[in-house]
Amino acid sequence: MKQIDTLEQWYTFSDMLSAAGYRLFPSQCEENNEEGYKVRLFASGRPDLYITTRDAEVYNAILQYKPSGFERG
């Protein structure tokens, strides 16, 4: 599980995810628990990844992620 605290961290990490072919898991729910918001990503032939954040702005940016060429805030 990867903790992302800032938009800058997310943008850097999202570039690596895109290069590795990761996509958002089709169904995300707003799960705000003791770990914060949790998002699942997957890629063919790779292990699923989970990202957590306590920041709502970061969470919303993650939900806008597309494997290549997504809009940044």
N, C-alpha and C positions, 0 to 999 in steps of 0.2 A: 504494500500500500504506500502510495506517495502522497505526502502532505504538501499542498501548494498554498502559500500565504499571500502572494501578491500577483498582480497582473503581469508584472515583468517575469516572475518565475514561470507563470503559466505560458506566456508567449515563447519563452526559451524552450520549455519542456514540450510544447505543442509542435515545435519544429522537428524535434526528435521523433515524436509520435507519428507525424505525417510521413517522415522519411522511412519509418518502419512499417507503414501501411495500417496503422491503428485507426479504428472508427469507433464512434460512440455506440454503445449497445442500444438497440432500438427503443427500449422502454426505460426511461429514467423517471424516478419519482423524487419529489423533494423530500429527502430524508435528512432532517436536521436533528441529529441526536448528539450524544456526548462527543463524538468524533467530528461533528460538523456535517456538512453536505457531502454525500458520497456519490461518485460517478464511476461507471464501469465502461471500459474500452476493450475492444477485441481486434485481433488481426489473424489472418490465416496462418496456421503453423506456429503461432506464438502464444505464450500464456496470456490470459486475461489480465488486465491491469485495473486497479482501483485507485482513484484519486479522491482525496478528502480535502475540504477547505472549510474554514469557518467564516469566510468572507462571501457575502451574497453577490457582490459584483464579480468576483472571480468565478463563482458558481455559474452565473449567467453567461460569462464569457466562455466557459467550458461547454455549456449547452449549445453555443453557436459554432463550435468547432466542426470543421469538415477537413478531411485528410489533406487537402491542398488548396491553397488560395482562399482561406476563410478570412472574413472581415475582422480586423482588430479595432476594438473600441473606438 
